[in-house]
Amino acid sequence: MASDKVKEVSDADFASVIGSDTPCLVDFWAPWCGPCKAIGPVIEALADEYAGKVTIVKMNVDDNPATPGKFGIRAIPTLILFKSGEKVDQVTGAVGKAQLVELIGKAL
């Protein structure tokens, strides 16, 4: 599933992950979600391309309901970009790589 560059995060460690100075892209997903699986390889590729510049993590919304609730996530996949703990922007749905590169660019 996840490459060694894309870590799973939980409600418990979420704040510490997004609180760093390094921008963080969070992929809110679930194992049963087809579009989530479809976007997975794009997320993996971005993790390789932006290694050291952007932290990319995944959060299973079924296992960790508190954080998605806090951010009002009603559809998955939803990807939210954070910088220094603040939400920069978000996209919902199985978007293309170009749109995700544009999203990440907002925090670099």
C-alpha positions as CSV (number, residue, x, y, z in Angstrom):
1,M,0.0,0.0,0.0
2,A,2.0,3.0,1.2
3,S,5.6,3.5,0.2
4,D,8.2,4.2,2.8
5,K,7.8,7.9,2.1
6,V,4.1,8.0,2.7
7,K,3.4,7.4,6.3
8,E,0.1,6.6,8.0
9,V,-0.9,9.1,10.7
10,S,-3.6,8.8,13.4
11,D,-5.7,11.3,15.3
12,A,-3.1,11.0,18.1
13,D,-0.1,12.1,16.1
14,F,-1.8,14.3,13.6
15,A,-1.0,17.7,15.3
16,S,2.7,16.9,15.5
17,V,2.9,15.9,11.9
18,I,1.3,19.0,10.4
19,G,2.9,21.4,13.0
20,S,6.4,21.3,11.5
21,D,7.8,24.0,9.2
22,T,7.9,21.5,6.4
23,P,4.6,21.7,4.3
24,C,2.5,18.6,4.8
25,L,0.0,17.1,2.4
26,V,-2.6,14.8,4.1
27,D,-4.5,12.3,2.1
28,F,-7.7,11.4,3.9
29,W,-8.8,8.0,2.5
30,A,-10.4,4.6,3.3
31,P,-9.5,1.1,2.0
32,W,-12.9,0.6,0.4
33,C,-12.8,3.9,-1.6
34,G,-12.1,3.3,-5.3
35,P,-11.1,6.9,-6.1
36,C,-8.7,6.7,-3.1
37,K,-7.0,3.7,-4.6
38,A,-6.9,5.3,-8.0
39,I,-5.0,8.4,-6.7
40,G,-2.7,6.3,-4.6
41,P,0.1,5.9,-7.2
42,V,0.0,9.7,-7.8
43,I,0.5,10.3,-4.1
44,E,3.4,7.8,-4.0
45,A,5.1,9.6,-7.0
46,L,4.7,13.0,-5.4
47,A,6.2,11.7,-2.2
48,D,9.3,10.6,-4.2
49,E,9.5,13.9,-6.1
50,Y,9.0,16.1,-3.1
51,A,11.1,14.1,-0.6
52,G,12.7,16.5,1.8
53,K,10.6,19.4,0.8
54,V,7.0,18.2,1.6
55,T,5.8,15.6,4.0
56,I,3.1,13.4,2.5
57,V,0.9,11.3,4.8
58,K,-2.3,9.3,4.7
59,M,-5.1,9.1,7.3
60,N,-7.6,6.3,7.2
61,V,-10.9,8.1,8.0
62,D,-12.5,4.9,9.3
63,D,-9.8,4.3,11.9
64,N,-9.4,8.0,12.8
65,P,-12.8,9.8,12.8
66,A,-11.8,12.8,15.0
67,T,-9.5,14.6,12.6
68,P,-11.6,14.4,9.5
69,G,-14.6,15.6,11.5
70,K,-12.6,18.6,12.8
71,F,-11.8,19.6,9.2
72,G,-15.4,18.9,7.9
73,I,-14.4,16.2,5.5
74,R,-17.5,14.6,4.0
75,A,-16.1,13.0,0.8
76,I,-12.9,11.1,0.2
77,P,-10.3,11.3,-1.1
78,T,-9.7,14.7,0.3
79,L,-6.2,16.1,0.4
80,I,-5.4,19.0,2.6
81,L,-2.1,21.0,2.5
82,F,-0.8,22.4,5.8
83,K,2.1,24.7,6.5
84,S,3.2,25.3,10.1
85,G,0.0,23.8,11.3
86,E,-2.3,26.0,9.2
87,K,-4.5,24.8,6.4
88,V,-3.3,26.3,3.1
89,D,-5.7,24.7,0.7
90,Q,-7.5,21.4,-0.1
91,V,-8.9,19.4,-3.0
92,T,-11.5,16.6,-3.0
93,G,-11.8,13.7,-5.4
94,A,-9.3,11.8,-7.6
95,V,-7.7,14.8,-9.1
96,G,-4.8,14.6,-11.5
97,K,-1.1,15.0,-10.7
98,A,-0.9,18.5,-12.2
99,Q,-3.6,19.8,-9.9
100,L,-1.7,18.3,-6.9
101,V,1.6,19.8,-8.0
102,E,-0.2,23.2,-8.2
103,L,-1.6,22.6,-4.7
104,I,1.8,21.7,-3.2
105,G,3.3,24.8,-4.9
106,K,1.1,27.0,-2.8
107,A,3.2,26.1,0.3
108,L,6.7,26.1,-1.2
